[in-house]
Amino acid sequence: MDPAKLSQLKQFVDLCKSNPSVLADPSLAFFRDYIESLGAQVPPSADKPGESKSKSRVVEESDEDMEETEGGHVEVEEEEEEDEIIESDIELEGETVEPDNEPPQKMGDPLVEVTEDNREASQAAKAQAMEALSEGNLEEAIEHLTQAITLNPTSAIMYGTRATVYIKMKKPNAAIRDATAALEINPDSAKGYKARGMARAMLGQWEEAAKDLHLASKLDYDEEINAVLKKVEPNAHRIEEHRRKYDRLRKEREERKIQRERERRRAEAQAAYEKAKKQEQSSSSRPSGGMPGGFPGGMPGGFPGGMPGGFPGGMPGGMPGNVDFSNILNDPDLMAAFKDPEVMAAMQDVMKNPANLAKHQANPKVAPIIAKMMNKFGGPK
């Protein structure tokens, strides 16, 4: 076999090794078919030239590039979001009543000036209320106490007494209003705390009831308060334990959520680092003898598809896409020059900035190669 042709064949094989995308050229379809007939596998970047980004440009894509193109970002597997915490019911004991939704009872005017006569008349009205109460006439007792409060709206005792009557009438909301009024006048009113605590227990407000009853017991202990506390405290404790339990569960759930988010960000950062590391290794392992992007597909503008603005000296921008590579492959001077680092550095310098051509024209090693390439691609000689 002709040694010159063997040399050309060897140079062509070396070129394919350094840049498999050469095989994507339509004129080499016969060669691809031959390689595949022997059981070899053509790289994807050279397998389907019709699917390249440009008919005049074949771009070799690494695995990392493909991942970025298809996914846009590194997928990080996330744990399935936890379900919302649903609180269980609390088993409570004790009877409650329906809340009274009647209009608020008449209250005294705190701005009224209370005279001694008013105080005496107020006490007389209270005595009538106690008599009616002893006879079981609750409504009448309320009327007399309301009169007493109107005459002396500064008396915490009057409000506290009417509150106890409302409790007997199973009107807890009315009792709470009166008891609160008594405590506003006298914050140390044991009768006010006791009445409000008992009214709140009737509404099932166990924790609030326990608090009021404990304060009443400290101010003026009696057996009735103690009896009610024995019914209220167990429920109040169950509610408190229930709340603490679910507060703890929600806090733990939130901490797990924060931890998952922290791990997700750490994984994304690690994946990004690994990807950048692979790209750096891939870039450093590529042959230095090829043109940017991989000869012949990597010159800016898609060599041999054309350089932007035209190559100085006559190589036109936008060269025809169907270039016969045999013009290059059969030229041993060009093939040898492409392996010369000095020549390739000059070529890349000119490609980055065509104006740099002038400074390389005096180089006896570079100038003839550029002139020969202009000649092969139709530029002026």
Steps between C-alpha positions, in 0.01 A plus 500: 500500500619849420692635807366851436142374515578299813636815660186690405284221640695503825460878527125464435468235773692723742263783416195277568648398833555859608158613375240230419256767380693497169306184416177699498586654167258367230790427265629240751171307524652207315780483758256504792302216341819300458602551865154393622505194274806382693306522826648830614285770653512855368479768774156666524649836405594353163218249453215729386634806320147614416434564865800727552438862586615607153561315175830680473604449860530185710541554873634231727307489828630343817285305746490807724376716211227249421384498862487878505311513168242241596443589864618857531616425853614218720210298631514443873275232638278640771317316770127497475341782698359390833126513553355770718470404866138434592428530868304225669200569717547547874294292737358746753264449789238726653176658388472826312209721400407677182627859500238767567481734204254751643572874480742619773344589832475859618822623656561799729644833387847529655490880457198545726578670831397266779357675806447355844128477431573303182714255695228446757235453230734258321539291816122496545455372143760232563313383813182463294695298245630263768146448628374422149795269448420307820151446365634376167385808304813542287356750251379722782840478666663614174267801484585612855875450442483698177340784695773473763771518232335805338499679835859406580691398184831514689422195715685182396287304749177591318636377168643186658168422669302539179756277325428218747128529424567477127697181566197353678292599194758319274591821321881478502568782253296748707682378813840551330409858409400582859801322652738683264336834596553414868870424436547826311378682810689277742777279354511307832133405497484131595128497418578631150765229429281228647191598297696537177684171555175311558337666195795408280483141622133491394613599145778239491777760521695270731841666504361852552264368767784330688704821496214711641408244764859469622518879540167501686625222729813698587298812582218329696496121507169314537378144444291590196805626314692184590214278381484675162880487463496120540280482190680769302869422559512151336357644178734798515799264539389282207466806278842631602666162436323472166617846395857433607502172310387653173716808545794261531391301194463816292838625614662165411325501163625852429853401603488201262379729223788740563745208506365367169535842343854528635589157357338587167709817468811312603431234236442762232822676592690170495348407163591839357854460631534152350363620167741794489784267594413257220474782249838631608655154469335450161630834374852430621501152343398616151778502234674835466558454129138552396331825416262647763195280538667215308630531144331537263179596683627751746611819333282796597202507270532127437811428295480413219158671505656845513666743733301806616569800286740316270856382557745785430671457174202362325343199679130590474262483796242230445687241295292229333415220738588214257880519507706213362721403793724304269658836403634517854549132569702451181729790579783366719633852568171613650454180698849530641448871577186423698718300739746786549414692821653821367291492185181412686560779755534750216186364331299531819632854555383603155162333552444693820592828332548501121692828533784296655574347159747777422733412785529137379564572132873534563514155662639263236334203671151652537456722194520218239242290689252787515554574132448137407174480700376816327576340169319176583188678625466731210663814640713733291852385454 
